[in-house]
Amino acid sequence: MTATADALLIACPHCHKLNRLPAQRLADRPACGQCKQPLFSGAPFALTQANFDVHAGRAQLPLLVDFWAPWCGPCLSMAPAYAAAARELEPRVHAAKVDTEAEPGLGARFNIRSIPTLALFVGGREIARQSGAMPAADILRWVGMQLRAV
């Protein structure tokens, strides 16, 4: 499946199916053609080994991933800031979370050595990484800097 010049492939955060969406409709509260759920909910969604590559590799929207674990104090303290940043980033960027405790294969695949770690994926590749808890404003600033550099 390829996108036309004015359309993007957007992965649904609910059913993980790809949707072709004209770029000018990103802010129109689009729904998934498969499950009818919103493509943008303003909240981070969970990724697993089974659906990670659809979002990071095949979808054409930048993907910000928070690698975290439920026992990690800094991860838990950053969660509200990450959720606030996710609301601000959509519909330009999808925000997801990978529980490295539940998905150790993804943590190993991306060589995650410290949590929380944010990784930004564009065009199927990781373009930037930042470890440590950050407030929402710093997350937004960091993502903006990385996307401007692409």
C-alpha positions as CSV (number, residue, x, y, z in Angstrom):
1,M,0.0,0.0,0.0
2,T,1.5,3.4,-1.0
3,A,0.3,6.8,-0.3
4,T,-0.4,9.4,-3.0
5,A,1.4,12.8,-2.8
6,D,-1.4,14.4,-0.8
7,A,-2.3,11.4,1.4
8,L,-0.7,9.8,4.4
9,L,-0.9,6.3,5.8
10,I,-2.0,6.5,9.4
11,A,-2.1,3.5,11.7
12,C,-5.1,3.2,13.9
13,P,-4.1,3.2,17.6
14,H,-7.0,0.8,18.3
15,C,-7.0,-1.9,15.6
16,H,-3.6,-1.1,14.1
17,K,-4.9,-1.1,10.5
18,L,-3.5,1.4,8.0
19,N,-5.8,4.2,6.8
20,R,-5.1,6.4,3.8
21,L,-5.9,10.0,4.8
22,P,-5.5,13.2,2.9
23,A,-3.0,15.4,4.7
24,Q,-5.4,18.3,4.9
25,R,-7.9,16.1,6.8
26,L,-5.5,15.3,9.8
27,A,-7.3,17.9,12.0
28,D,-10.8,16.8,11.0
29,R,-11.1,14.2,13.7
30,P,-10.9,11.3,11.2
31,A,-12.0,7.8,12.2
32,C,-10.5,4.4,11.2
33,G,-12.1,2.8,8.2
34,Q,-11.9,-0.6,9.9
35,C,-12.9,-0.2,13.5
36,K,-14.5,3.3,13.3
37,Q,-12.6,4.5,16.3
38,P,-10.8,7.9,16.2
39,L,-7.4,7.9,14.6
40,F,-6.4,10.6,17.1
41,S,-7.6,10.3,20.7
42,G,-5.2,12.8,22.3
43,A,-3.7,10.1,24.5
44,P,-0.7,7.8,24.2
45,F,-1.5,4.2,23.1
46,A,0.2,1.0,23.9
47,L,2.4,-0.8,21.4
48,T,3.4,-4.4,21.4
49,Q,5.9,-6.5,19.4
50,A,3.0,-7.5,17.2
51,N,1.9,-4.0,16.2
52,F,5.1,-1.9,16.6
53,D,6.3,-2.1,13.0
54,V,2.9,-1.0,11.6
55,H,3.1,2.3,13.5
56,A,6.9,2.9,13.4
57,G,7.7,1.4,10.0
58,R,4.7,1.5,7.7
59,A,2.6,4.5,8.9
60,Q,3.8,7.8,7.6
61,L,3.1,9.9,10.7
62,P,6.1,10.6,13.0
63,L,5.8,8.3,16.1
64,L,7.0,9.3,19.6
65,V,7.5,6.2,21.8
66,D,7.9,6.3,25.6
67,F,9.8,3.2,26.7
68,W,8.8,2.7,30.4
69,A,8.1,0.1,33.1
70,P,5.4,0.0,35.8
71,W,8.0,-0.3,38.6
72,C,9.9,2.8,37.5
73,G,9.3,5.9,39.6
74,P,10.5,8.5,37.1
75,C,8.4,6.7,34.4
76,L,5.3,7.0,36.5
77,S,6.0,10.7,37.4
78,M,6.6,11.5,33.7
79,A,3.4,9.8,32.5
80,P,1.0,12.9,33.0
81,A,3.5,15.1,31.2
82,Y,3.8,12.6,28.4
83,A,0.0,12.5,28.1
84,A,-0.2,16.3,28.0
85,A,2.5,16.4,25.3
86,A,0.6,13.7,23.3
87,R,-2.5,16.0,23.3
88,E,-0.4,18.9,21.9
89,L,1.4,16.8,19.3
90,E,-1.6,15.2,17.7
91,P,-2.4,15.2,14.8
92,R,1.2,15.9,13.6
93,V,2.7,13.1,15.7
94,H,1.3,9.9,17.2
95,A,2.4,9.2,20.8
96,A,2.7,5.6,22.0
97,K,4.1,3.7,25.0
98,V,6.0,0.5,25.2
99,D,6.0,-1.3,28.6
100,T,9.5,-2.8,28.6
101,E,8.5,-5.2,31.3
102,A,5.6,-6.7,29.2
103,E,7.5,-6.3,25.9
104,P,11.2,-7.1,26.7
105,G,11.8,-8.0,23.0
106,L,11.2,-4.4,22.0
107,G,13.4,-3.1,24.8
108,A,16.2,-5.4,23.6
109,R,15.6,-4.6,19.9
110,F,16.1,-0.9,20.5
111,N,18.8,-1.4,23.1
112,I,16.9,0.4,25.8
113,R,19.3,0.7,28.8
114,S,17.6,3.4,30.8
115,I,14.0,4.3,31.4
116,P,12.1,6.4,30.7
117,T,13.5,6.7,27.2
118,L,11.7,8.6,24.4
119,A,12.5,7.6,20.9
120,L,11.2,9.4,17.8
121,F,10.6,7.5,14.6
122,V,10.2,9.0,11.2
123,G,10.0,7.1,7.9
124,G,10.6,3.7,9.5
125,R,13.8,4.7,11.4
126,E,14.7,6.1,14.8
127,I,15.9,9.7,14.3
128,A,16.4,10.7,18.0
129,R,16.4,9.4,21.5
130,Q,16.3,11.1,24.9
131,S,16.5,9.3,28.3
132,G,15.2,10.6,31.6
133,A,11.9,12.1,32.8
134,M,11.0,15.5,31.3
135,P,8.1,17.9,31.8
136,A,5.6,18.3,28.9
137,A,7.1,21.6,27.7
138,D,10.5,20.0,27.3
139,I,9.1,17.0,25.5
140,L,7.3,19.3,23.1
141,R,10.5,21.4,22.6
142,W,12.6,18.3,22.0
143,V,10.2,16.7,19.5
144,G,10.0,20.1,17.6
145,M,13.7,20.4,17.4
146,Q,14.1,16.8,16.1
147,L,11.4,17.2,13.5
148,R,12.8,20.5,12.2
149,A,16.2,18.7,11.7
150,V,14.6,16.1,9.4
